[in-house]
Amino acid sequence: MKKLVIVTHQDLSASVVNKNWINELEKHSDTFDVHSLYTKYPDLNYDVKSEQALIESYDEIIFQFPLHWFSTPFALKKYIDQVFTYGWSFGPEGDKIQGKKIGFAISTGGGEENYTAPKGISIKELLNDFTLTFKFCGAEITNFHVFHGAMFEPSPSGLSSDAEKYIAKFKG
């Protein structure tokens, strides 16, 4: 079954990493469907019922985004708050994401040293509240793919190699 990749990047035209990932994902359209929130909803006025139906039609969802100030982008937080509603994702009859596999593809501007001890906090720790939300709703957290150092002009070969790792991690 195909996997849904929900992309939350405010300016893909200026992106290096996320745009590269999307280009690679599109080469594997038999496996991945890319859904860009800012492209579909530039005003961030989500069609909740449509988004819920979309999510229901996939067994695996990958959230792809750049880290902003050690957290998810505002648009993604808003998406979760509005789409993952009581009675749909949790509460009575709120079982629509139970058993779904959730993965993350995250880019950071800073280097890896900012996200490892003793100086930093790991990506998994930073996104603990986000992953707990999915676990609370009965989903399974599967994979994290992280690209560090997007603001340091990564080389084309480094971007290509990373995109291949991303695909390999989630394709299987």
PLY file of the C-alpha trace (Angstrom):
ply
format ascii 1.0
element vertex 172
property float x
property float y
property float z
element edge 171
property int vertex1
property int vertex2
end_header
0.00 0.00 0.00
1.15 3.54 -0.72
2.39 5.84 2.01
1.22 9.41 2.56
3.91 12.06 3.05
2.48 15.21 4.64
4.92 18.03 3.92
4.88 21.19 6.00
7.43 23.64 4.64
6.53 27.30 4.41
8.64 28.05 1.32
9.57 25.01 -0.74
10.98 27.20 -3.51
13.71 28.34 -1.10
14.22 24.90 0.41
17.24 22.79 -0.34
16.64 19.64 1.69
12.84 19.33 1.71
12.58 20.19 -1.99
15.24 17.56 -2.74
13.33 15.00 -0.69
10.12 15.75 -2.58
11.87 15.39 -5.92
13.16 11.97 -4.84
9.79 10.89 -3.42
8.12 11.76 -6.73
10.45 9.30 -8.49
8.80 6.63 -6.33
5.17 7.57 -6.97
4.27 3.88 -6.81
5.14 3.99 -3.09
4.64 7.58 -1.91
1.93 10.22 -2.29
3.17 13.71 -1.41
0.67 16.09 0.20
2.03 19.60 0.80
-0.05 21.53 3.32
1.20 24.99 2.28
0.59 24.18 -1.39
-2.96 22.99 -0.79
-3.78 25.46 1.98
-1.66 28.62 1.60
-3.99 30.35 4.07
-3.82 27.33 6.45
-7.60 26.99 6.48
-7.71 23.20 6.48
-10.66 21.22 5.17
-10.84 18.99 8.23
-13.21 16.35 6.83
-11.17 16.06 3.62
-7.92 15.73 5.56
-9.41 13.13 7.88
-10.65 11.10 4.89
-7.20 11.35 3.31
-5.47 10.10 6.46
-7.99 7.28 6.85
-7.11 5.99 3.39
-3.45 5.27 4.29
-1.87 2.79 6.69
1.40 4.71 6.92
1.91 8.46 7.20
5.22 10.31 7.13
5.36 13.86 8.44
8.10 15.80 6.64
9.11 19.23 7.91
11.97 21.50 8.90
12.49 21.96 12.61
11.65 25.52 13.73
13.09 26.65 17.04
13.34 23.06 18.25
9.73 22.26 17.38
7.35 21.51 14.54
6.28 24.35 12.24
3.18 26.26 13.35
1.19 24.98 10.35
1.76 21.37 11.40
0.79 22.02 15.02
-2.37 23.74 13.78
-3.05 20.79 11.47
-2.79 18.28 14.31
-4.95 20.46 16.57
-7.68 20.82 13.95
-7.64 17.48 12.14
-6.98 15.04 15.00
-10.27 15.69 16.75
-12.12 14.14 19.65
-14.35 11.36 18.35
-12.13 10.88 15.29
-8.60 10.22 16.56
-9.34 9.74 20.28
-12.26 9.48 22.69
-15.44 7.52 22.01
-15.27 6.07 18.50
-12.01 8.00 18.01
-10.13 5.13 16.49
-9.32 6.38 12.99
-5.54 6.37 13.40
-5.25 3.34 15.66
-2.71 0.94 14.24
-1.41 3.39 11.65
2.35 3.72 11.27
3.74 7.21 11.73
7.19 8.30 10.63
9.08 11.57 10.54
11.48 13.15 8.04
12.99 16.23 9.63
15.53 18.76 8.47
17.45 21.03 10.82
19.30 24.20 10.03
21.88 23.56 12.73
24.47 20.85 12.83
24.07 17.48 14.49
26.11 18.63 17.49
23.16 20.85 18.48
20.97 17.76 18.88
23.27 15.45 20.81
24.44 15.37 24.42
25.90 17.12 26.26
25.11 20.34 24.36
21.74 19.55 22.87
18.59 17.56 23.16
17.86 14.79 20.67
15.25 15.18 17.95
13.18 12.41 19.54
13.22 14.27 22.87
12.28 17.56 21.21
9.31 15.93 19.51
8.21 13.93 22.54
4.85 15.73 22.88
4.22 15.25 19.17
4.97 11.52 19.23
2.98 11.08 22.45
-0.05 12.55 20.66
0.10 9.78 18.06
0.78 7.08 20.63
-2.18 8.31 22.69
-4.33 7.87 19.59
-3.10 4.31 19.12
-0.64 4.85 16.28
2.82 3.28 16.10
5.88 5.51 15.72
8.16 3.80 13.22
11.04 5.79 11.74
12.86 9.07 12.14
14.98 10.36 9.29
16.93 13.53 10.07
19.07 15.77 7.90
21.26 18.10 9.97
22.88 21.29 8.76
20.56 22.48 5.99
21.74 26.07 6.45
25.37 25.12 5.72
24.92 24.65 1.96
25.00 20.85 1.75
26.74 19.39 -1.27
24.71 17.92 -4.14
26.27 14.51 -3.48
25.40 14.76 0.23
21.81 15.71 -0.61
21.52 12.86 -3.09
22.93 10.32 -0.66
20.62 11.55 2.09
17.54 11.36 -0.17
18.42 7.76 -1.03
18.65 6.95 2.71
15.27 8.62 3.29
13.61 6.52 0.56
15.27 3.30 1.76
14.19 3.92 5.36
10.52 4.38 4.48
10.11 2.27 1.35
10.64 -1.10 3.00
0 1
1 2
2 3
3 4
4 5
5 6
6 7
7 8
8 9
9 10
10 11
11 12
12 13
13 14
14 15
15 16
16 17
17 18
18 19
19 20
20 21
21 22
22 23
23 24
24 25
25 26
26 27
27 28
28 29
29 30
30 31
31 32
32 33
33 34
34 35
35 36
36 37
37 38
38 39
39 40
40 41
41 42
42 43
43 44
44 45
45 46
46 47
47 48
48 49
49 50
50 51
51 52
52 53
53 54
54 55
55 56
56 57
57 58
58 59
59 60
60 61
61 62
62 63
63 64
64 65
65 66
66 67
67 68
68 69
69 70
70 71
71 72
72 73
73 74
74 75
75 76
76 77
77 78
78 79
79 80
80 81
81 82
82 83
83 84
84 85
85 86
86 87
87 88
88 89
89 90
90 91
91 92
92 93
93 94
94 95
95 96
96 97
97 98
98 99
99 100
100 101
101 102
102 103
103 104
104 105
105 106
106 107
107 108
108 109
109 110
110 111
111 112
112 113
113 114
114 115
115 116
116 117
117 118
118 119
119 120
120 121
121 122
122 123
123 124
124 125
125 126
126 127
127 128
128 129
129 130
130 131
131 132
132 133
133 134
134 135
135 136
136 137
137 138
138 139
139 140
140 141
141 142
142 143
143 144
144 145
145 146
146 147
147 148
148 149
149 150
150 151
151 152
152 153
153 154
154 155
155 156
156 157
157 158
158 159
159 160
160 161
161 162
162 163
163 164
164 165
165 166
166 167
167 168
168 169
169 170
170 171
